[in-house]
Amino acid sequence: MRRMRLSCTAGIAAVALSACDGAFVNRSEGASVYTGYLYAQSQAAGGTNAVMVRNSPFPPEAVVSALQDRYQSDQYRFGLGPSPADWNGYTVVLAFGGAPVGNQNLCQNPNLPLPVAASGRTAIIAEYCVGTILVSEATGWTSAVKDPQDPHFKNLVGDIVAELFSYQARYDKHGTGLPR
């Protein structure tokens, strides 16, 4: 009886989640990532962030416009890269498709081939770079979008960059080799 109840609960949860149609974003952390990710908020706020757009189904200007719509307060500023006016030296790379395979990132090699997103989805991998150094990385997806005015598209672009800039303090003894 208990197993049946758990199966029913899991089934109901699966149906409820499949009905959701929002943006799903995941931030990646790596041991070799530049420690500047702790200060990404203040770095991003100090001038205009260059935006490099790869494999977009829409013009790059539409992607930058979605970012500017998200941050109308001017907390963060964005300009189409490689070096917009008042550039702060940091670049947001937004690549449409899956994450690249291998040990390179889009900061090191912006021309890495990307897997195609699953059918019925719009997927983005985003990386925040200073030169060729990866500061932070996030991936996200939503249902397939038809035009740049689609709220799902604007939410996905805004949410994924918000995750790039989020403050992620690391607690405990990371990387010291000491027992916990």
N, C-alpha and C positions, 0 to 999 in steps of 0.2 A: 504494500500500500504506500509506504514511504517513497519507494522508487517511482511509483506512478505519479505521486504528488510532485516530486522533483522534476520529472519529465514534463509535466504540465506547466510548472512554473518556468522552466527553461524555454519551453515552446512559446509561452506568452511573452517572455522577455525578448526572444528572437523576433517575433512578429512586431512588437513595439519598437524595437531598435531599427528594424527594416523600414518602418514607416517614417523614421527621422530622415530629414533631407537637409542636413546642415553641412558645415565644413568640419572635417576631422583633421586635426593637426597633431604632429608628434615631433618633439625636439630630440635631437641626437646629442649624446655626450660622448666624447672620446678622451682617452688618456693623453693623446698627443695634441689635443686642441689647445691653441693659444689661450693663455689665461685671461686675455682681454674680455672674454665673454662675461666676466663679472662686472665689467664697466660698459657694456654695450649700450645701455640707456644713455649715459652721458656722452659717449663717443658719437652716437647717432644724432644727438640733439645739437651738437656743435658744428653746424654748417649744413650744407646740402649733401645728401647721400646720393652717389651715382647709382643708377639702376641699369643693369644689363639684362635684357630679356632674350631668352632662347626658346625656339620652337613654339612660339605662341600662335594660337589660332586667330589672334586679333593683333592689330597694330601695337607696337611697343608703347606708343603714346596712350593707348587705352588702358594698359596695365599701370603705367605711372599715374594716370588719372584716377584709377581705383584706389591707389595708395594715398593720393592727395585728398580724395574724398574721405578716407578713413581718418586722416590726421588734419582736418580742417583748422584745428586750433594752432597749427604751425609748430606743434611740439617737435615733430620731425619733418624735414623737408626732403623732397626727392626730385631729381632731375635725370633725364635720360643720359646715360653714360656715353663715353668713358669718363669725361671730366667736365661736369656742368659748372656753371658759375658758382662761386663760393663753396667749391667742393671741399669736404672735410677729410679727404683721403681714404674714405671707406666706400665700399661698393656692395650693393645688394644684387646678387645674381638670382634671377627667377627663371627657372628652366621648367618647361612644361613636359611632363612625362615622368617616368620612374627615376629612382636614384641610380647613378652610374655604378657599374660593377668594377671592383678593383680597389686599389689603395690610393688612388688620386681623387681629388675633389675638383669642383668647378673653379675654385680660386687658383689652383695650380694649372689647370688645363680647361679653359672654358669651352673647348671643342670636344669634350668627351662625348661619345655616343650615349644616348639615353634610351632605355626601354620605353616602348609605347605604353600609355596608360591602359588599364583594363577597359573593356568595352562598357560604355555607359557612364564613364567617369572622366572628370577633368582632374589631373594630378599635377602637383608642382613640387619641385625640390627647390629650396631657397637656401642660399649661403650668404653670410655676411663676411666680407673679406677686407683685410688691410694688405694691399699688394697681393702676393700669392699665399698669404697666411690666412687660414680659416679661423674666424673668430667664433661663429656659431652657425648651426645648421638645423633646418627643420624641413619636414615633408608634410604634405597635406593633400586632401582630395575632397571632392564633392561630386554630386551627380553631374552628368554632362551638361555643359552650358552652351547656349546657342548664340549669344551675343554679349558684348562687354557691359551691357546695361543690366544683365541678369543679376539679381541680388545675391545668388549663390556665388557668382564669380567675384563680385566685390567683397563678399564676406571671406571667401577663401584667400584672396590676395591680402586683404587687411589682417586676417587672423594669423596667417603664416609669418608675415613680417612682424606682427606684434610678438609672436613667439621668439623670433630671432632676437628681438630687443629686450625680452623679459629678463628680469634679474633672477639669476639662478645661483644662489649661494650654495656652496658645498660644505656640508657639515661632516664632522668626524675626521678621522685621520686618512685622507685620501693620498695614496702614493708615497707614504712615509716608510712602508715596509714594517711598521710596528704593529704588534697585535692590537686588536680592538678591545 
